Amino acid sequence: MILKDIWLDIKAVQERDPAARSALEVFLLYQGVHALIWHRFAHWFYCHKMFFIARLISQIARFFTLIEIHPGAKLGHGILIDHGCGVVIGETAEVGDNCTIYQGVTLGGVGTKKGKRHPTLGNNVMVGAGAKILGAFEVGDNCSIAANAVLLKPLEDNVTAVGIPARPIKKDGVSIPKEKKHVSLEEYEELKQEVEDLKRRLCELEKKE
Ligand SMILES: CC(C)(COP(=O)(O)OP(=O)(O)OC[C@H]1O[C@@H](n2cnc3c(N)ncnc32)[C@H](O)[C@@H]1OP(=O)(O)O)[C@@H](O)C(=O)NCCC(=O)NCCS
C-alpha cells in the first residue's frame, strides 16, 4: 500500500511538473517526494499509536526536506509538493487526491484548542506559493488558492480565491463580479454639498478673472 502511494506521488510529479524528466530523477532528487515518503511511514506509526517514532521520523524528514508534515495529517494520492521549502501541514489537516502544494504553504490552525483544528482540502486543489489556510473548515474539489492568499473560510467546489483575507474571484472558471459599494443617504448628501460648494467657488473664481 505504502509502495503504491509512493509510486503515485512520483507519477504526480512527472505529470504536473514540466521540469521533471524521469521517475528515477524524481525519486532521487525531489524533496517534495521525499517528504511524502517519510510521511507515509510516519503516518503508519501514528495510526498504530507509536507517536514518538512517528514524530521522530517527521522531524528527520523536516531536517532533510525543510517540509514539516505532522504524522497525524491525512494525505491522499498523487500529491505534488513543488519546491516544498517552508511547507507546514498540521496534525488534523487532510489533503485530497491530486492536490498541488507550492513552497511556503501552511495548512494550520488558529488557537490552541485540541481536536480538529486544521483545514480539509478536497481533490485537485492547488495552493499557491506562500498561501496560508487557517482553521478547521473544508475547501471544495478543484479549488485554487492564490499565491500569498490567507484563507480563513470554507470554499465551495471549483472556486478560485485570492487576497488577504482570501475572497472568491472565480466560480467554475467564471469571474465573480466585485461587490459594488452602496452610498448611504448621509454620504450622498455630503457629496452633494461638496459639489455645490465647488461649483460656487468655481463661479466666484470665474467672476474675478
Ligand atoms: C490564483 C491564480 C490561480 C489565478 O489564476 P487565474 O484563474 O488565471 O486568474 P487571473 O490571472 O485571471 O486573475 C484573476 C484576478 O485575480 C488576481 N490575482 C491573481 N493572482 C493573485 C494573487 N496571487 N494575489 C492577489 N490577486 C491575484 C488578478 O490580478 C486578477 O485580478 P483582476 O480581475 O482584478 O484583474 C494564480 O494567479 C496563482 O496565484 N497561482 C499560484 C501560482 C504559484 O504559486 N506558483 C508558484 C510557482 S513556483
The ligand as an SDF file (V2000), in Angstrom:
LIG
                    3D

 48 50  0  0  0  0  0  0  0  0999 V2000
   -4.8740   32.4460   -8.2000 C   0  0  0  0  0  0  0  0  0  0  0  0
   -4.4340   32.0060   -9.5630 C   0  0  0  0  0  0  0  0  0  0  0  0
   -4.5920   30.5030   -9.6410 C   0  0  0  0  0  0  0  0  0  0  0  0
   -5.3890   32.7080  -10.5240 C   0  0  0  0  0  0  0  0  0  0  0  0
   -5.2630   32.2270  -11.7810 O   0  0  0  0  0  0  0  0  0  0  0  0
   -6.3190   32.6690  -12.9210 P   0  0  0  0  0  0  0  0  0  0  0  0
   -7.5990   31.9000  -12.7610 O   0  0  0  0  0  0  0  0  0  0  0  0
   -5.6070   32.5070  -14.2090 O   0  0  0  0  0  0  0  0  0  0  0  0
   -6.6890   34.1710  -12.5660 O   0  0  0  0  0  0  0  0  0  0  0  0
   -6.3000   35.5130  -13.3470 P   0  0  0  0  0  0  0  0  0  0  0  0
   -4.8630   35.5260  -13.6900 O   0  0  0  0  0  0  0  0  0  0  0  0
   -7.3340   35.6630  -14.4380 O   0  0  0  0  0  0  0  0  0  0  0  0
   -6.5490   36.6040  -12.2370 O   0  0  0  0  0  0  0  0  0  0  0  0
   -7.8390   36.9230  -11.7770 C   0  0  0  0  0  0  0  0  0  0  0  0
   -7.7220   38.0720  -10.7880 C   0  0  0  0  0  0  0  0  0  0  0  0
   -7.0330   37.6220   -9.6140 O   0  0  0  0  0  0  0  0  0  0  0  0
   -5.9060   38.4670   -9.3620 C   0  0  0  0  0  0  0  0  0  0  0  0
   -4.8460   37.6310   -8.8080 N   0  0  0  0  0  0  0  0  0  0  0  0
   -4.2560   36.5580   -9.3970 C   0  0  0  0  0  0  0  0  0  0  0  0
   -3.3480   36.0360   -8.5770 N   0  0  0  0  0  0  0  0  0  0  0  0
   -3.3490   36.7690   -7.4510 C   0  0  0  0  0  0  0  0  0  0  0  0
   -2.6230   36.7060   -6.2360 C   0  0  0  0  0  0  0  0  0  0  0  0
   -1.7050   35.7680   -6.0300 N   0  0  0  0  0  0  0  0  0  0  0  0
   -2.8990   37.6150   -5.2700 N   0  0  0  0  0  0  0  0  0  0  0  0
   -3.8290   38.5750   -5.4680 C   0  0  0  0  0  0  0  0  0  0  0  0
   -4.5560   38.6790   -6.6090 N   0  0  0  0  0  0  0  0  0  0  0  0
   -4.3120   37.7900   -7.5900 C   0  0  0  0  0  0  0  0  0  0  0  0
   -5.5450   39.0570  -10.7020 C   0  0  0  0  0  0  0  0  0  0  0  0
   -4.8360   40.2560  -10.5620 O   0  0  0  0  0  0  0  0  0  0  0  0
   -6.9110   39.2690  -11.3140 C   0  0  0  0  0  0  0  0  0  0  0  0
   -7.4920   40.4400  -10.7340 O   0  0  0  0  0  0  0  0  0  0  0  0
   -8.4480   41.4180  -11.6120 P   0  0  0  0  0  0  0  0  0  0  0  0
   -9.6060   40.5790  -12.0640 O   0  0  0  0  0  0  0  0  0  0  0  0
   -8.8260   42.4920  -10.6390 O   0  0  0  0  0  0  0  0  0  0  0  0
   -7.5890   41.8730  -12.7450 O   0  0  0  0  0  0  0  0  0  0  0  0
   -2.9530   32.3520   -9.8640 C   0  0  0  0  0  0  0  0  0  0  0  0
   -2.8030   33.7330  -10.0580 O   0  0  0  0  0  0  0  0  0  0  0  0
   -1.9980   31.9390   -8.7290 C   0  0  0  0  0  0  0  0  0  0  0  0
   -1.7860   32.6620   -7.7450 O   0  0  0  0  0  0  0  0  0  0  0  0
   -1.3910   30.7500   -8.9060 N   0  0  0  0  0  0  0  0  0  0  0  0
   -0.3870   30.2630   -7.9690 C   0  0  0  0  0  0  0  0  0  0  0  0
    0.8730   30.0060   -8.7360 C   0  0  0  0  0  0  0  0  0  0  0  0
    2.0670   29.7140   -7.8340 C   0  0  0  0  0  0  0  0  0  0  0  0
    2.0240   29.7900   -6.6240 O   0  0  0  0  0  0  0  0  0  0  0  0
    3.1610   29.3520   -8.4690 N   0  0  0  0  0  0  0  0  0  0  0  0
    4.3730   29.0340   -7.7990 C   0  0  0  0  0  0  0  0  0  0  0  0
    5.3520   28.5780   -8.8410 C   0  0  0  0  0  0  0  0  0  0  0  0
    6.9050   28.2820   -8.1330 S   0  0  0  0  0  0  0  0  0  0  0  0
  1  2  1  0
  2  3  1  0
  2  4  1  0
  2 36  1  0
  4  5  1  0
  5  6  1  0
  6  7  2  0
  6  8  1  0
  6  9  1  0
  9 10  1  0
 10 11  2  0
 10 12  1  0
 10 13  1  0
 13 14  1  0
 14 15  1  0
 15 16  1  0
 15 30  1  0
 16 17  1  0
 17 18  1  0
 17 28  1  0
 18 19  1  0
 18 27  1  0
 19 20  2  0
 20 21  1  0
 21 22  1  0
 21 27  2  0
 22 23  1  0
 22 24  2  0
 24 25  1  0
 25 26  2  0
 26 27  1  0
 28 29  1  0
 28 30  1  0
 30 31  1  0
 31 32  1  0
 32 33  2  0
 32 34  1  0
 32 35  1  0
 36 37  1  0
 36 38  1  0
 38 39  2  0
 38 40  1  0
 40 41  1  0
 41 42  1  0
 42 43  1  0
 43 44  2  0
 43 45  1  0
 45 46  1  0
 46 47  1  0
 47 48  1  0
M  END
$$$$
